[in-house]
Amino acid sequence: MEDFENEKKETSPPKTFADVAKIQIAKDKLTAVMEFDIEEGMTFTYDEVVSVLEKNKVYFGRDEELLRKVAESPRSYSHENLTVAHGSAPVHGIDGKIEYMIHSSGKTGPQEKEDGNVDYYNVLTLLNVSKGQMLAKKIPATKGTPGKSVTGDEIVAKDGKEARYQIGKNVLLDQEKVHAYAAIDGQVSITDKGKLNVLSVYEVKGDLDFSVGNIDFVGSVVVRGNVHPGFTVKAGGDIRIAGSVEGATLEANGTIEIAQGVIGQNKGYIKAGHDVKAGFIQDALVTAENDVIISQVIMHSNVSAGHQVICRATKGLIVGGSIKAGESVLAKIVGNATNTPTSIEVGVKPQLREELQNLKKEVKEHTASVLKADQGLRFLDQLAMQGKLTADKKAMQIKFTNSKLLSEKKLAQSKERLREIEEMLSGMQSARVECSGIMYSGTKLVFGSTVRFIKENYSRSAFYLGEDGQVTSTIL
């Protein structure tokens, strides 16, 4: 029996490099790793190594120098994970953008001076332009450069997305639709979704009171004094108040800027299509599609911002009430030593999810309408080819055509909005609460559906949603 085993061993063919080598290609096909276990007395050539790679479809980016070293001194590389080929990653194109040629003085609200005081006077700089002045130019997107995998296949690169102008009132584009110009003398206002307008300005020299009355204006409004309780200001552009707002309603498609602050008295509201900027907010309801920027304090108020709530200039205090932001809340101090309940909520606004469901229904309905119109048109086209298209059928053909065009337009709009919301709902990586001073116990933090009650004071901390789905903190 022993002689038989010896005879079997002697007659077994020697192992080749293909028998002992393993090749693994990464999921992205940009690297190939080789590992082998050499046996005593085994030798092989460079061509054998290359042959094994080619059998595993590794054709591109091979490290020839390494492969030759492996063939010359295999024992030195045995049991090693050797990256033997590198593909070339694709280079994605850069999105186009709209570059604005007009800029403000840089003052974005109440400014903190070197001595720590706040300058409430030099904040009402209007962005005036002249007829024919260039407002913006479009920077084109760039094409992507494809990559190549270690298997020799092309890896597709994404081209950058072209930027699109959102043209509002009194703005003209050149023939190439690259440059935007002012059609009148006026003030530039960039409203929600980046719509560019040139608007005339309605100015109140003093307080907004009974001598002026409520204002509902298509352009921007400037009040050089205070807005008294019970009055309403609505503007198609921006609203700028040199004094304070008390128990009033302000609503603008652009930015609302209040040099002093808001005492809401739990009456009226402040609502902006872009930013809200003020010295302080107390007992008020404030909403901004973009940012809410406060230099001093937010007290016992309900504040909602599509992107950020920023309160960290002079005092930077948020205490009481509810603060909601689509991305982040930045403050110096949150809450107080008496543990006044203060709620901070960051992440996607809940109403977006409801809008998403409604849009999905709309897409389904519009798609069905387009298909129905197509079916009707195909039937009528057949009648036309047979010469049987009567006058009433011709009227029906026009009706179907108009219905299809309208449904296709609505379908495109719904799909575009659906894409925008899905991008906003894609994750909460940017959701963050930063407190550069103290966050007191009694604060409630809400990240989407995750809630954390702060039960002890935190200093110089940032809070975010960790990989485990829990609200965690880190030192600033």
DOGU-321148 format. One record per residue (C-alpha): residue number from 1; residue in one letter; x, y, z. Coordinates in steps of 0.25 Angstrom, whole numbers. Each point is the difference from the previous one (the first is absolute). Layout:
residues N
+-----+------+-------+-------+-------+
! seq ! type !    xx !    yy !    zz !
+-----+------+-------+-------+-------+
! NUM !    A !     X !     Y !     Z !
...
+-----+------+-------+-------+-------+
//
This chain:
residues 476
+-----+------+-------+-------+-------+
! seq ! type !    xx !    yy !    zz !
+-----+------+-------+-------+-------+
!   1 !    M !     0 !     0 !     0 !
!   2 !    E !    11 !     9 !     4 !
!   3 !    D !     7 !    -2 !   -14 !
!   4 !    F !   -13 !     3 !    -7 !
!   5 !    E !     0 !    14 !     7 !
!   6 !    N !    14 !     3 !    -3 !
!   7 !    E !    -2 !    -4 !   -15 !
!   8 !    K !   -13 !     9 !     0 !
!   9 !    K !     8 !    12 !     5 !
!  10 !    E !    11 !    -3 !   -10 !
!  11 !    T !    -9 !     0 !   -11 !
!  12 !    S !    -8 !    13 !     4 !
!  13 !    P !     2 !    11 !   -10 !
!  14 !    P !     8 !    12 !     6 !
!  15 !    K !    -9 !    12 !     3 !
!  16 !    T !     0 !    12 !    -9 !
!  17 !    F !    -1 !    15 !     4 !
!  18 !    A !   -15 !    -1 !    -4 !
!  19 !    D !    -2 !   -10 !    11 !
!  20 !    V !     5 !     8 !    11 !
!  21 !    A !    -4 !    14 !    -4 !
!  22 !    K !   -13 !     8 !     3 !
!  23 !    I !    -4 !    13 !    -7 !
!  24 !    Q !   -11 !     9 !     6 !
!  25 !    I !    -5 !    12 !    -7 !
!  26 !    A !    -6 !    11 !     8 !
!  27 !    K !   -15 !     3 !    -1 !
!  28 !    D !     3 !    13 !    -7 !
!  29 !    K !    10 !    -7 !    -9 !
!  30 !    L !    10 !    10 !     2 !
!  31 !    T !    10 !   -10 !     7 !
!  32 !    A !     4 !   -14 !    -1 !
!  33 !    V !     7 !    -8 !    12 !
!  34 !    M !     8 !   -12 !    -2 !
!  35 !    E !     3 !   -10 !    11 !
!  36 !    F !     8 !   -13 !    -1 !
!  37 !    D !     6 !   -11 !     9 !
!  38 !    I !    13 !    -6 !    -6 !
!  39 !    E !     4 !   -14 !     3 !
!  40 !    E !    14 !    -5 !     2 !
!  41 !    G !     8 !     0 !   -13 !
!  42 !    M !   -11 !     6 !    -9 !
!  43 !    T !     5 !    10 !   -10 !
!  44 !    F !    -8 !     8 !   -11 !
!  45 !    T !     2 !    10 !   -11 !
!  46 !    Y !    -4 !    14 !    -2 !
!  47 !    D !    -9 !    -5 !   -12 !
!  48 !    E !    -7 !   -10 !    10 !
!  49 !    V !    -3 !    12 !     9 !
!  50 !    V !    -6 !     8 !   -11 !
!  51 !    S !    -8 !   -12 !    -5 !
!  52 !    V !    -7 !    -2 !    13 !
!  53 !    L !    -4 !    15 !     0 !
!  54 !    E !    -5 !    -1 !   -14 !
!  55 !    K !    -8 !   -12 !     3 !
!  56 !    N !    -6 !     8 !    11 !
!  57 !    K !    -3 !    11 !   -10 !
!  58 !    V !    10 !    10 !     6 !
!  59 !    Y !     5 !     8 !   -13 !
!  60 !    F !     2 !    14 !     4 !
!  61 !    G !     9 !     8 !    10 !
!  62 !    R !     9 !   -12 !     4 !
!  63 !    D !    12 !     3 !     8 !
!  64 !    E !    10 !    -7 !    -9 !
!  65 !    E !    12 !     3 !     9 !
!  66 !    L !    -7 !    -7 !    12 !
!  67 !    L !    -4 !   -12 !    -9 !
!  68 !    R !    15 !    -2 !    -4 !
!  69 !    K !     5 !     1 !    14 !
!  70 !    V !   -11 !   -11 !     4 !
!  71 !    A !     6 !    -9 !   -11 !
!  72 !    E !    14 !     3 !     4 !
!  73 !    S !    -2 !    -2 !    15 !
!  74 !    P !   -13 !    -7 !     3 !
!  75 !    R !     3 !    -4 !    14 !
!  76 !    S !     2 !    15 !     4 !
!  77 !    Y !   -15 !     2 !    -4 !
!  78 !    S !    -7 !   -12 !     4 !
!  79 !    H !   -12 !     2 !     9 !
!  80 !    E !     0 !    15 !    -3 !
!  81 !    N !   -12 !     7 !    -5 !
!  82 !    L !     6 !     7 !   -12 !
!  83 !    T !    -7 !    11 !    -8 !
!  84 !    V !     4 !    -4 !   -14 !
!  85 !    A !    -8 !     9 !    -8 !
!  86 !    H !    -6 !    14 !     1 !
!  87 !    G !   -12 !     5 !    -9 !
!  88 !    S !    -2 !    15 !    -2 !
!  89 !    A !   -12 !     6 !     7 !
!  90 !    P !   -10 !     9 !    -8 !
!  91 !    V !     1 !    15 !     2 !
!  92 !    H !   -14 !     5 !     1 !
!  93 !    G !    -4 !    13 !    -6 !
!  94 !    I !    -2 !    13 !     8 !
!  95 !    D !   -14 !     5 !     0 !
!  96 !    G !    -2 !    14 !    -6 !
!  97 !    K !    -4 !    12 !     8 !
!  98 !    I !    -6 !    14 !     0 !
!  99 !    E !    11 !    10 !     4 !
! 100 !    Y !    -6 !    13 !     5 !
! 101 !    M !     7 !    12 !    -4 !
! 102 !    I !    -7 !     9 !    10 !
! 103 !    H !     4 !     0 !    15 !
! 104 !    S !    -4 !     6 !    13 !
! 105 !    S !     9 !     8 !     9 !
! 106 !    G !     1 !   -13 !     8 !
! 107 !    K !    -9 !     5 !    11 !
! 108 !    T !    -9 !   -12 !     3 !
! 109 !    G !    -8 !     6 !    12 !
! 110 !    P !     4 !     6 !    13 !
! 111 !    Q !    15 !     0 !     1 !
! 112 !    E !     9 !    -2 !    12 !
! 113 !    K !    10 !    11 !     2 !
! 114 !    E !    14 !    -2 !     6 !
! 115 !    D !    -5 !     4 !    14 !
! 116 !    G !   -11 !   -10 !     0 !
! 117 !    N !   -12 !     9 !    -2 !
! 118 !    V !    -9 !    -2 !   -12 !
! 119 !    D !    -1 !    11 !   -11 !
! 120 !    Y !   -15 !     1 !    -3 !
! 121 !    Y !     2 !    12 !   -10 !
! 122 !    N !     8 !    -4 !   -12 !
! 123 !    V !    -8 !   -12 !    -4 !
! 124 !    L !   -10 !     5 !   -10 !
! 125 !    T !     9 !     0 !   -13 !
! 126 !    L !    -8 !    -2 !   -12 !
! 127 !    L !     5 !    -8 !   -12 !
! 128 !    N !    -3 !    11 !   -11 !
! 129 !    V !     2 !    -3 !   -15 !
! 130 !    S !    -1 !     9 !   -12 !
! 131 !    K !    -8 !    -4 !   -13 !
! 132 !    G !     9 !    -9 !    -9 !
! 133 !    Q !    10 !    -3 !    11 !
! 134 !    M !     5 !   -15 !     0 !
! 135 !    L !    -6 !    -8 !    12 !
! 136 !    A !     5 !   -14 !    -3 !
! 137 !    K !     7 !    -9 !    -9 !
! 138 !    K !    -1 !   -15 !    -2 !
! 139 !    I !    12 !    -9 !     2 !
! 140 !    P !    -2 !   -12 !    -9 !
! 141 !    A !     1 !   -14 !     6 !
! 142 !    T !    12 !    -9 !    -4 !
! 143 !    K !     0 !   -14 !    -6 !
! 144 !    G !     5 !   -12 !     8 !
! 145 !    T !    12 !    -8 !    -4 !
! 146 !    P !    -3 !   -15 !     0 !
! 147 !    G !     9 !   -10 !     8 !
! 148 !    K !     5 !   -14 !    -3 !
! 149 !    S !    -2 !   -12 !     8 !
! 150 !    V !    11 !   -10 !     2 !
! 151 !    T !    -8 !    -9 !    -9 !
! 152 !    G !     2 !    10 !   -11 !
! 153 !    D !   -15 !     5 !     0 !
! 154 !    E !    -3 !    14 !    -1 !
! 155 !    I !    -6 !     6 !    13 !
! 156 !    V !   -10 !    11 !    -3 !
! 157 !    A !     2 !    14 !     5 !
! 158 !    K !   -12 !     9 !     4 !
! 159 !    D !     0 !    13 !    -8 !
! 160 !    G !    -3 !    13 !     8 !
! 161 !    K !   -14 !     5 !     1 !
! 162 !    E !    -2 !    13 !    -8 !
! 163 !    A !    -5 !    12 !     9 !
! 164 !    R !   -13 !     6 !    -3 !
! 165 !    Y !    -4 !    14 !     2 !
! 166 !    Q !   -13 !     3 !     8 !
! 167 !    I !    -4 !    13 !    -6 !
! 168 !    G !   -10 !     9 !     7 !
! 169 !    K !    -4 !    14 !    -2 !
! 170 !    N !     7 !    11 !    -8 !
! 171 !    V !    12 !    -9 !    -4 !
! 172 !    L !     4 !    -4 !   -14 !
! 173 !    L !     9 !   -10 !    -6 !
! 174 !    D !     9 !     2 !   -12 !
! 175 !    Q !    -2 !    -9 !   -13 !
! 176 !    E !     9 !   -11 !     5 !
! 177 !    K !    -7 !     0 !    14 !
! 178 !    V !    14 !     2 !     7 !
! 179 !    H !    -1 !    14 !     5 !
! 180 !    A !   -11 !     6 !     8 !
! 181 !    Y !    -3 !    15 !     0 !
! 182 !    A !    -9 !    10 !     8 !
! 183 !    A !   -12 !     5 !    -8 !
! 184 !    I !    -2 !    12 !     9 !
! 185 !    D !     6 !     8 !    11 !
! 186 !    G !    -3 !    -7 !    13 !
! 187 !    Q !     5 !    -9 !    11 !
! 188 !    V !     4 !   -14 !    -2 !
! 189 !    S !    -7 !   -11 !     8 !
! 190 !    I !     3 !   -15 !    -1 !
! 191 !    T !   -12 !    -7 !     5 !
! 192 !    D !    -3 !   -14 !     3 !
! 193 !    K !     6 !   -11 !    -9 !
! 194 !    G !    10 !    11 !    -5 !
! 195 !    K !   -10 !     8 !    -8 !
! 196 !    L !     7 !    13 !    -5 !
! 197 !    N !    -8 !    13 !     0 !
! 198 !    V !     2 !    14 !    -1 !
! 199 !    L !   -11 !     7 !     8 !
! 200 !    S !    -3 !    14 !     3 !
! 201 !    V !    -1 !     4 !    15 !
! 202 !    Y !   -11 !     5 !     9 !
! 203 !    E !     6 !     9 !    11 !
! 204 !    V !    -6 !     4 !    13 !
! 205 !    K !     7 !    12 !     6 !
! 206 !    G !    -3 !    -2 !    14 !
! 207 !    D !    -9 !   -10 !     8 !
! 208 !    L !   -10 !    -9 !    -6 !
! 209 !    D !   -13 !     4 !     7 !
! 210 !    F !   -14 !     5 !    -2 !
! 211 !    S !     6 !    12 !    -9 !
! 212 !    V !     5 !   -11 !   -10 !
! 213 !    G !    -9 !   -12 !     2 !
! 214 !    N !     2 !   -14 !    -5 !
! 215 !    I !    10 !    -3 !   -12 !
! 216 !    D !    -2 !   -10 !   -11 !
! 217 !    F !    11 !     3 !   -10 !
! 218 !    V !     5 !    -7 !   -12 !
! 219 !    G !    14 !     4 !     2 !
! 220 !    S !     9 !     3 !    13 !
! 221 !    V !    -4 !     8 !    12 !
! 222 !    V !     9 !     8 !     9 !
! 223 !    V !    -5 !     6 !    13 !
! 224 !    R !     9 !    10 !     6 !
! 225 !    G !    -7 !    -1 !    14 !
! 226 !    N !    -8 !   -10 !     7 !
! 227 !    V !   -11 !    -9 !    -3 !
! 228 !    H !   -11 !     2 !    10 !
! 229 !    P !   -10 !   -11 !     5 !
! 230 !    G !   -10 !    -6 !    -9 !
! 231 !    F !     5 !     5 !   -13 !
! 232 !    T !     4 !    -9 !   -12 !
! 233 !    V !    11 !     2 !   -10 !
! 234 !    K !     0 !   -10 !   -12 !
! 235 !    A !    11 !     2 !   -11 !
! 236 !    G !     3 !    -8 !   -13 !
! 237 !    G !    15 !     3 !     3 !
! 238 !    D !     7 !     3 !    13 !
! 239 !    I !    -5 !     8 !    13 !
! 240 !    R !    10 !     8 !     7 !
! 241 !    I !    -4 !     6 !    14 !
! 242 !    A !    10 !    11 !     6 !
! 243 !    G !    -7 !    -1 !    14 !
! 244 !    S !    -8 !   -11 !     6 !
! 245 !    V !   -12 !    -9 !    -2 !
! 246 !    E !   -11 !    -1 !    11 !
! 247 !    G !   -12 !    -9 !    -2 !
! 248 !    A !     0 !     1 !   -15 !
! 249 !    T !     0 !    -9 !   -12 !
! 250 !    L !    11 !     1 !   -10 !
! 251 !    E !     0 !    -9 !   -13 !
! 252 !    A !    10 !     1 !   -11 !
! 253 !    N !     4 !    -9 !   -12 !
! 254 !    G !    15 !     4 !     2 !
! 255 !    T !     7 !     4 !    13 !
! 256 !    I !    -6 !     7 !    13 !
! 257 !    E !    11 !     8 !     7 !
! 258 !    I !    -4 !     7 !    13 !
! 259 !    A !    11 !     9 !     6 !
! 260 !    Q !    -4 !    -1 !    14 !
! 261 !    G !    -9 !   -12 !     3 !
! 262 !    V !   -14 !    -6 !     1 !
! 263 !    I !    -9 !     0 !    12 !
! 264 !    G !   -11 !    -9 !    -5 !
! 265 !    Q !   -10 !     1 !    12 !
! 266 !    N !    -5 !   -14 !    -6 !
! 267 !    K !    -7 !     8 !   -11 !
! 268 !    G !     3 !     0 !   -15 !
! 269 !    Y !    12 !    -7 !    -6 !
! 270 !    I !    13 !     2 !    -8 !
! 271 !    K !     1 !    -8 !   -13 !
! 272 !    A !    11 !     1 !   -10 !
! 273 !    G !     2 !    -7 !   -13 !
! 274 !    H !    15 !     1 !     2 !
! 275 !    D !     7 !     5 !    13 !
! 276 !    V !    -5 !     7 !    13 !
! 277 !    K !    11 !     8 !     7 !
! 278 !    A !    -3 !     8 !    13 !
! 279 !    G !     7 !     4 !    13 !
! 280 !    F !   -10 !    -8 !     9 !
! 281 !    I !   -13 !    -8 !     0 !
! 282 !    Q !    -9 !    -1 !    11 !
! 283 !    D !   -14 !    -7 !     1 !
! 284 !    A !    -1 !     0 !   -15 !
! 285 !    L !    -3 !   -10 !   -11 !
! 286 !    V !    11 !     1 !   -11 !
! 287 !    T !     2 !    -8 !   -13 !
! 288 !    A !    11 !     1 !   -10 !
! 289 !    E !     2 !    -9 !   -13 !
! 290 !    N !    15 !     1 !     2 !
! 291 !    D !     6 !     6 !    12 !
! 292 !    V !    -4 !     7 !    13 !
! 293 !    I !    12 !     8 !     5 !
! 294 !    I !    -1 !     7 !    14 !
! 295 !    S !    11 !     8 !     7 !
! 296 !    Q !    -5 !     0 !    14 !
! 297 !    V !   -11 !    -9 !     5 !
! 298 !    I !   -12 !    -9 !    -4 !
! 299 !    M !    -9 !    -1 !    12 !
! 300 !    H !   -13 !    -8 !     2 !
! 301 !    S !    -2 !     0 !   -15 !
! 302 !    N !    -4 !   -10 !   -11 !
! 303 !    V !    11 !     2 !   -11 !
! 304 !    S !     1 !    -9 !   -13 !
! 305 !    A !    10 !     1 !   -11 !
! 306 !    G !     2 !    -9 !   -12 !
! 307 !    H !    15 !     0 !     2 !
! 308 !    Q !     6 !     6 !    12 !
! 309 !    V !    -3 !     8 !    13 !
! 310 !    I !    12 !     8 !     4 !
! 311 !    C !     1 !     7 !    14 !
! 312 !    R !    14 !     1 !     4 !
! 313 !    A !     5 !    15 !    -2 !
! 314 !    T !    -1 !     9 !    12 !
! 315 !    K !    -8 !    -8 !    11 !
! 316 !    G !    -4 !   -12 !    -9 !
! 317 !    L !   -11 !    -5 !    10 !
! 318 !    I !   -12 !    -9 !    -4 !
! 319 !    V !    -9 !    -3 !    12 !
! 320 !    G !   -14 !    -5 !     0 !
! 321 !    G !   -10 !    -3 !   -12 !
! 322 !    S !     3 !    -9 !   -12 !
! 323 !    I !    11 !     2 !   -10 !
! 324 !    K !     0 !    -8 !   -13 !
! 325 !    A !    10 !     0 !   -11 !
! 326 !    G !     1 !    -9 !   -13 !
! 327 !    E !    16 !    -1 !     2 !
! 328 !    S !     6 !     6 !    13 !
! 329 !    V !    -2 !     9 !    12 !
! 330 !    L !    12 !     8 !     5 !
! 331 !    A !     0 !     7 !    13 !
! 332 !    K !     9 !     5 !    12 !
! 333 !    I !   -10 !    -4 !    11 !
! 334 !    V !   -12 !    -9 !     0 !
! 335 !    G !   -10 !     0 !    11 !
! 336 !    N !     3 !     6 !    14 !
! 337 !    A !     4 !    -4 !    14 !
! 338 !    T !   -15 !    -1 !     4 !
! 339 !    N !    -2 !   -11 !   -10 !
! 340 !    T !   -10 !     7 !    -9 !
! 341 !    P !    -5 !   -10 !   -10 !
! 342 !    T !     6 !     3 !   -13 !
! 343 !    S !    -2 !    -9 !   -13 !
! 344 !    I !    10 !     0 !   -11 !
! 345 !    E !    -4 !    -9 !   -12 !
! 346 !    V !     9 !    -2 !   -13 !
! 347 !    G !    -1 !    -8 !   -12 !
! 348 !    V !   -10 !     0 !   -12 !
! 349 !    K !   -13 !     8 !     3 !
! 350 !    P !   -12 !   -10 !     2 !
! 351 !    Q !    -9 !     7 !   -10 !
! 352 !    L !    10 !    -4 !   -11 !
! 353 !    R !    -3 !   -15 !     2 !
! 354 !    E !   -15 !     3 !    -2 !
! 355 !    E !     3 !     8 !   -12 !
! 356 !    L !     8 !   -12 !    -5 !
! 357 !    Q !   -12 !    -9 !     1 !
! 358 !    N !    -9 !     9 !    -7 !
! 359 !    L !    10 !     2 !   -11 !
! 360 !    K !     1 !   -15 !    -3 !
! 361 !    K !   -15 !     0 !    -1 !
! 362 !    E !     1 !    12 !   -10 !
! 363 !    V !    11 !    -7 !    -8 !
! 364 !    K !    -9 !   -13 !    -1 !
! 365 !    E !   -12 !     8 !    -4 !
! 366 !    H !     7 !     9 !   -11 !
! 367 !    T !     7 !   -12 !    -6 !
! 368 !    A !   -14 !    -7 !    -1 !
! 369 !    S !    -5 !    12 !    -7 !
! 370 !    V !    11 !     1 !   -10 !
! 371 !    L !    -2 !   -15 !    -3 !
! 372 !    K !   -15 !     2 !    -2 !
! 373 !    A !     2 !    12 !    -9 !
! 374 !    D !    10 !    -9 !    -8 !
! 375 !    Q !   -10 !   -11 !    -2 !
! 376 !    G !   -10 !    10 !    -5 !
! 377 !    L !     9 !     6 !   -10 !
! 378 !    R !     5 !   -13 !    -5 !
! 379 !    F !   -14 !    -4 !    -3 !
! 380 !    L !    -3 !    13 !    -7 !
! 381 !    D !    13 !     0 !    -8 !
! 382 !    Q !    -5 !   -14 !    -6 !
! 383 !    L !   -13 !     7 !    -4 !
! 384 !    A !     7 !    11 !    -6 !
! 385 !    M !     9 !   -10 !    -8 !
! 386 !    Q !   -13 !    -6 !    -5 !
! 387 !    G !    -7 !    13 !    -4 !
! 388 !    K !   -10 !    -2 !    11 !
! 389 !    L !     3 !    12 !     9 !
! 390 !    T !   -13 !     8 !     1 !
! 391 !    A !    -1 !    14 !     6 !
! 392 !    D !    -4 !    -5 !    14 !
! 393 !    K !    11 !   -10 !     0 !
! 394 !    K !    10 !    12 !    -5 !
! 395 !    A !    -5 !     8 !    12 !
! 396 !    M !     2 !   -12 !     9 !
! 397 !    Q !    15 !    -1 !    -5 !
! 398 !    I !     3 !    14 !     3 !
! 399 !    K !    -6 !    -2 !    14 !
! 400 !    F !     9 !   -13 !     2 !
! 401 !    T !    12 !     8 !    -5 !
! 402 !    N !    -2 !    11 !    10 !
! 403 !    S !    -3 !    -9 !    11 !
! 404 !    K !    13 !    -8 !    -2 !
! 405 !    L !     8 !    13 !    -1 !
! 406 !    L !    -6 !     5 !    13 !
! 407 !    S !     2 !   -14 !     7 !
! 408 !    E !    14 !    -1 !    -5 !
! 409 !    K !     3 !    14 !     6 !
! 410 !    K !    -6 !    -3 !    13 !
! 411 !    L !     7 !   -13 !     0 !
! 412 !    A !    14 !     6 !    -2 !
! 413 !    Q !    -3 !    10 !    11 !
! 414 !    S !    -4 !   -10 !    10 !
! 415 !    K !    12 !    -9 !    -3 !
! 416 !    E !    10 !    12 !     2 !
! 417 !    R !    -6 !     3 !    13 !
! 418 !    L !     0 !   -15 !     4 !
! 419 !    R !    15 !     0 !    -3 !
! 420 !    E !     3 !    12 !     8 !
! 421 !    I !    -8 !    -6 !    12 !
! 422 !    E !     7 !   -14 !    -1 !
! 423 !    E !    13 !     7 !     0 !
! 424 !    M !    -3 !     7 !    13 !
! 425 !    L !    -5 !   -12 !     6 !
! 426 !    S !    12 !    -9 !    -4 !
! 427 !    G !     7 !     2 !    13 !
! 428 !    M !     2 !     8 !    13 !
! 429 !    Q !    15 !     1 !    -2 !
! 430 !    S !    -1 !    15 !     2 !
! 431 !    A !    -9 !     0 !    12 !
! 432 !    R !     7 !     6 !    11 !
! 433 !    V !    -1 !     8 !    13 !
! 434 !    E !    12 !     8 !     5 !
! 435 !    C !     1 !     8 !    13 !
! 436 !    S !    13 !     7 !     2 !
! 437 !    G !    -4 !     4 !    14 !
! 438 !    I !    -9 !    -8 !     9 !
! 439 !    M !   -12 !    -9 !    -3 !
! 440 !    Y !    -8 !    -1 !    13 !
! 441 !    S !    -8 !   -12 !     4 !
! 442 !    G !   -15 !     1 !    -3 !
! 443 !    T !     4 !     1 !   -15 !
! 444 !    K !    -7 !   -10 !   -10 !
! 445 !    L !     8 !    -3 !   -12 !
! 446 !    V !    -8 !    -7 !   -12 !
! 447 !    F !     7 !    -5 !   -12 !
! 448 !    G !   -11 !    -5 !   -10 !
! 449 !    S !    -7 !   -11 !     9 !
! 450 !    T !    11 !    -1 !    10 !
! 451 !    V !    -2 !     7 !    13 !
! 452 !    R !    11 !     3 !    11 !
! 453 !    F !    -3 !     7 !    13 !
! 454 !    I !    12 !     8 !     6 !
! 455 !    K !     1 !    -4 !    14 !
! 456 !    E !    13 !     7 !     4 !
! 457 !    N !     7 !    12 !    -5 !
! 458 !    Y !     9 !     0 !   -12 !
! 459 !    S !    11 !    10 !    -3 !
! 460 !    R !     6 !     3 !   -14 !
! 461 !    S !    -7 !   -12 !    -7 !
! 462 !    A !    -6 !    -4 !   -13 !
! 463 !    F !   -11 !   -11 !    -1 !
! 464 !    Y !    -3 !    -8 !   -13 !
! 465 !    L !    -6 !   -13 !    -4 !
! 466 !    G !    10 !   -12 !     2 !
! 467 !    E !     1 !   -12 !    -9 !
! 468 !    D !    -8 !    -8 !    11 !
! 469 !    G !   -12 !    10 !    -2 !
! 470 !    Q !     2 !     6 !    13 !
! 471 !    V !     2 !    15 !     3 !
! 472 !    T !    15 !     1 !     4 !
! 473 !    S !     9 !    11 !     4 !
! 474 !    T !    14 !     5 !    -2 !
! 475 !    I !     9 !    11 !     6 !
! 476 !    L !     1 !    13 !    -9 !
+-----+------+-------+-------+-------+
//
